[in-house]
Amino acid sequence: DIQMTQSPSSLSASVGDRVTITCRASQSINTYLNWYQQKSGKAPKLLIYTASNLQRGVPSRFSGSGSRTDFTLTISSLQLEDFATYYCQQTYSTSSITFGQGTRLEIK
Amino acid sequence: QVQLVQSGAEVKKPGASVKVSCKASGYTFTSYAIHWVRQAPGQRLEWMGWINAGRGHTRYSQKFQGRVTFTRDTSATTAYMELSSLRSEDTALYYCARDSRVIENSYLFDNWGQGTLVTVSS
């Protein structure tokens, strides 16, 4: 299986901050990398697909970049509703879809 | 609007089976695959596989092969996940999620059920 590793595992930030979360794949996955946001007690929500494409309805302060093994999710100016856990997902190996361990974004 | 509504929480003993349902509405059920994803307490999301709601084809993650079965009832627009030989490590929140692409899978999950908690305990 392709292993997905996120860093940091947790992060404290303030409203208005610029935040970057990193996801690394154990092998090249081209740009088959997606990001989800999960708020406490809720199902995940798709934010970004194929590394840099914003899902319809997602605010433009979210952006993604990267290719092959290294990817980033950036939130340009944190809003209160952005405090959540973020997961990356690889869809390169469709026989074994895998997720990162998550990055918990907390209010400082 | 698209909705996926799952069945309620279950408590099972080790060795038993559980069947979770996922009722879809707001779209053409047979045009999209349904995936199943679980999340054990404090753990990462874990993909279990998918079912083509139209043709009924399935694909299972190797980890669950032989122990999980996906089915669907097109007249009821409902998908089902049955997991057998339950053990304590199967205690988790089980989600159904719709694939974002019509007919051909994208493995992007654009709509999710609310989750069904399955607890395995003696």
Chai-1 contact restraints between the chains, C-beta under 6 A:
chainA,res_idxA,chainB,res_idxB,connection_type,confidence,min_distance_angstrom,max_distance_angstrom,comment,restraint_id
A,N34,B,L108,contact,1.0,0.0,6.0,A-B,restraint_1
A,A43,B,Y95,contact,1.0,0.0,6.0,A-B,restraint_2
A,A43,B,W112,contact,1.0,0.0,6.0,A-B,restraint_3
A,L46,B,D110,contact,1.0,0.0,6.0,A-B,restraint_4
A,Y49,B,L108,contact,1.0,0.0,6.0,A-B,restraint_5
A,Y87,B,L45,contact,1.0,0.0,6.0,A-B,restraint_6
A,T91,B,Y107,contact,1.0,0.0,6.0,A-B,restraint_7
A,T94,B,Y107,contact,1.0,0.0,6.0,A-B,restraint_8
A,I97,B,W47,contact,1.0,0.0,6.0,A-B,restraint_9
A,I97,B,Y107,contact,1.0,0.0,6.0,A-B,restraint_10
A,F99,B,R44,contact,1.0,0.0,6.0,A-B,restraint_11
A,F99,B,L45,contact,1.0,0.0,6.0,A-B,restraint_12
A,Q101,B,R44,contact,1.0,0.0,6.0,A-B,restraint_13
A,G102,B,R44,contact,1.0,0.0,6.0,A-B,restraint_14
